[in-house]
């Protein structure tokens, strides 16, 4: 495989001395092992482009499914509370619990996947979540439903943390921002897409169909992994070689990819990436911006639009389209434009630094601030007749949020390519915990889907991360 000559000097050096450029296995090796992957068609970097893109899109869709699942049950709260005979605020803990678990559990999945492979972990994740969602359909008590949400979150969580490692293992440096952008974008879109789609499902088919839809999504994911998925971690030196028996079925044969033992320290190690300033500072910036430019908008949407414009449940769901459109447009600048910007710098200077990406992030910070101001001022000045101007502000803010998320994530990964998966895990932990803590700052109160309650109940109901 021919590498792009526009990569920086540091990238070129890494490619020469490391066994698996840019991924979890990116560590110094012996010269023979370092060059073995170049001629090995089984190495992920030597796969056809369609196969690499398929892995990235599947893990991105998997990440979106996690936040979609947590958010998607919100429109069904009233119906579930009536059947379970519990207050609506009790139902908010179904989402809050998933927020917490989606942030913490990837810390435990990362070392397991590093040693035994990501492919079997992803297969187990979507299959286990599918079983939990089937169980949720037949739950007749609040306690039983809480149990299915806990196990579903544990099962579906791997991709929200280790997805970045998949992308870095497969991508050249000059296309890394674009592909990481796919993952970040779908992770973000899961948050507004859940209430948007499931509002119509629960309104027309009943709350149990919310879980049937989630089950169908998991089944489709499982089939795609079986047909198109493969292991993206190249075996470490000293691990058993990749077996060529069985063709298509070879990937289902369990094998150890890393000879190192699985110890208690292995489950702590991912969080040690936080000691690097180029990791923790961008992650904290992303967490704060995301909570204002994504979570806060979704938190405010039901009460702001429901009360002021007298919208029903499904009409409120349609307002989330502004956030989705803004994120989609923002990704076009964040990913492809960021990579193009680095190629321009390479042609002019001969190399680039990871920090060169940060110039475009200023556009993101400016538009987030401007969008939030437009949203707030236009809502304050609006009459009782619906108008689109506050949503324009929401779209502008979402545009900036997507730019910041993709560029800062790519900057951290470019700065510490050997920690790509650890960075993804840290991002998941900090963003989810930040959203969880914000959602529990104030006590909850009962809320109806059209915003008949106060802000406390909204905070408890829908402040989640979206990864």
Secondary structure, 3 states (H helix, E strand, C coil): CCCCCCCCHHHHHHHHHECCCCCCCCCECCHHHHHHHHHCCCCHHHCCHHHHHHHHHHHHHHHHHHHHHHHHCHHHHHHHHHHHCCCHHHHHHHHHHHHHHHHHCHHHHHHHHHHHCHHHHHHHHHHHHHHHHHHHHCCCCHHHHHHHHHHHHHHHCHHHHHHHHHHHHHCCHHHHHHHHHHHHHHHHHHHHHHHHHHHHHHHHHCCHHHHHHHHHHHHHHHHHHHHHCCCCCCCCCCCCCCCCCCHHHHHHCCCCCCCCCCCCCHHHHHHHHHHCHHHHHHHHHHHHHHHHHHHHHHHHHHHHHHHHHCCCHHHHHHCCHHHHHHHHHHHHHHCHHHHHHHHHHHHHHCCCCHHHHHHHHHHHHHHHHHHHHHHHHHHHHCCCCCCCHHHHHHHHHHHHHHHHHHHHHHHHHHHCHHHHHHHHHHHHHHHHHHHHHHHCCCCCCCCCCCCCCCHHHHHHHHCCCCC
